[in-house]
Amino acid sequence: MPLIEVTDLTKRYGSRVAVDGVSFTVDRGEIFGILGTNGAGKTTTVECLQGLRTADSGTIRVLGLDPVKQRDALRQRLGSQLQESTLPAKLKVREALELFASFYPSPADVEVLLDRLALTEHADSYFGKLSGGQKQRVSIALALIGNPEVAVLDELTTGLDPHARRDTWQLVERVRDAGVTVLLVTHFMDEAERLCDRVAIFDTGRVVATGTPSELRATTSKSTLDDAFVTLTGRD
Ligand SMILES: Nc1ncnc2c1ncn2[C@@H]1O[C@H](COP(=O)(O)OP(=O)(O)OP(=O)(O)O)[C@@H](O)[C@H]1O
């Protein structure tokens, strides 16, 4: 059984159809990429998956749970990356992790997580004083603090330099290798090509293709996912 199952999801904001009959499945242990043009409905879809928005129609099951009706149960088993602005600048890294750990019944060990994300030496630093890459690692740590089975990472490497991006990619691979299923929302085709086992390509509220990056390259006869994406989203 797929770990995430989205069937015919539709979501409107007033008269604007943001998500228009989207279906896809994610298997346990995958890094699954949600790719798409601006305004394609990626964030709305991922918010519905987490029970943060209610769909107008369609069904969603995450770990067999309905994200809206069983939101409390799902929250214990799904980790979500916070946008950096949501942490106060005067909160220290270890304090933030300990605070978030207290929200979960069986959280990860804070010191182990600090070590895993190369944050031990910054544990007593204020969040506001960290570099972009360090902040991003803290936000990933917070997504993992509850020992989730699924982690949702949105715009993972936006604003990071090439070294920090590569470090972050390695880290996400280690998260997947530790058994966590990862849902990755990204604009970056190189990131998707490097990290994702499979991707869904969104365009104007619909999924126009799903498959492994190499399958999408093959079906479009393109040599890069970037070119395949442009073809699949009809802007070639
Ligand atoms: N709260 C809202 N109220 C009204 N319209 C919204 C709201 N949130 C999103 N939209 C609209 O719904 C559509 C889908 O937005 P969404 O944020 O889901 O797309 P996205 O693929 O995540 O975009 P981006 O890549 O630019 O972040 C867009 O046209 C957007 O303007």
The ligand as an SDF file (V2000), in Angstrom:
LIG
                    3D

 31 33  0  0  0  0  0  0  0  0999 V2000
   -4.4860   31.7490    0.3910 N   0  0  0  0  0  0  0  0  0  0  0  0
   -4.7190   31.9250   -0.9060 C   0  0  0  0  0  0  0  0  0  0  0  0
   -5.7580   32.6650   -1.3470 N   0  0  0  0  0  0  0  0  0  0  0  0
   -6.0140   32.8420   -2.6530 C   0  0  0  0  0  0  0  0  0  0  0  0
   -5.2810   32.2920   -3.6380 N   0  0  0  0  0  0  0  0  0  0  0  0
   -4.2400   31.5350   -3.2760 C   0  0  0  0  0  0  0  0  0  0  0  0
   -3.8920   31.3170   -1.8950 C   0  0  0  0  0  0  0  0  0  0  0  0
   -2.8010   30.5130   -1.8590 N   0  0  0  0  0  0  0  0  0  0  0  0
   -2.4720   30.2550   -3.1270 C   0  0  0  0  0  0  0  0  0  0  0  0
   -3.3300   30.8580   -3.9900 N   0  0  0  0  0  0  0  0  0  0  0  0
   -3.3190   30.7660   -5.4540 C   0  0  0  0  0  0  0  0  0  0  0  0
   -3.4690   29.4020   -5.8020 O   0  0  0  0  0  0  0  0  0  0  0  0
   -2.5990   29.0400   -6.8740 C   0  0  0  0  0  0  0  0  0  0  0  0
   -1.6640   27.9320   -6.4080 C   0  0  0  0  0  0  0  0  0  0  0  0
   -0.7890   28.4390   -5.3960 O   0  0  0  0  0  0  0  0  0  0  0  0
    0.3110   27.5460   -4.6600 P   0  0  0  0  0  0  0  0  0  0  0  0
    0.9530   28.4270   -3.6380 O   0  0  0  0  0  0  0  0  0  0  0  0
   -0.3050   26.2870   -4.1960 O   0  0  0  0  0  0  0  0  0  0  0  0
    1.3040   27.2430   -5.8570 O   0  0  0  0  0  0  0  0  0  0  0  0
    2.8410   26.8080   -5.8290 P   0  0  0  0  0  0  0  0  0  0  0  0
    2.9670   25.8030   -6.9240 O   0  0  0  0  0  0  0  0  0  0  0  0
    3.2340   26.3930   -4.4780 O   0  0  0  0  0  0  0  0  0  0  0  0
    3.5540   28.1630   -6.2610 O   0  0  0  0  0  0  0  0  0  0  0  0
    5.0590   28.6980   -6.0080 P   0  0  0  0  0  0  0  0  0  0  0  0
    5.9660   27.7680   -6.7090 O   0  0  0  0  0  0  0  0  0  0  0  0
    5.0210   30.0290   -6.6800 O   0  0  0  0  0  0  0  0  0  0  0  0
    5.2540   28.7470   -4.5290 O   0  0  0  0  0  0  0  0  0  0  0  0
   -1.9000   30.3210   -7.2620 C   0  0  0  0  0  0  0  0  0  0  0  0
   -2.6010   30.8760   -8.3590 O   0  0  0  0  0  0  0  0  0  0  0  0
   -1.9860   31.1990   -6.0540 C   0  0  0  0  0  0  0  0  0  0  0  0
   -1.9950   32.5520   -6.4160 O   0  0  0  0  0  0  0  0  0  0  0  0
  1  2  1  0
  2  3  1  0
  2  7  2  0
  3  4  2  0
  4  5  1  0
  5  6  2  0
  6  7  1  0
  6 10  1  0
  7  8  1  0
  8  9  2  0
  9 10  1  0
 10 11  1  0
 11 12  1  0
 11 30  1  0
 12 13  1  0
 13 14  1  0
 13 28  1  0
 14 15  1  0
 15 16  1  0
 16 17  2  0
 16 18  1  0
 16 19  1  0
 19 20  1  0
 20 21  2  0
 20 22  1  0
 20 23  1  0
 23 24  1  0
 24 25  2  0
 24 26  1  0
 24 27  1  0
 28 29  1  0
 28 30  1  0
 30 31  1  0
M  END
$$$$
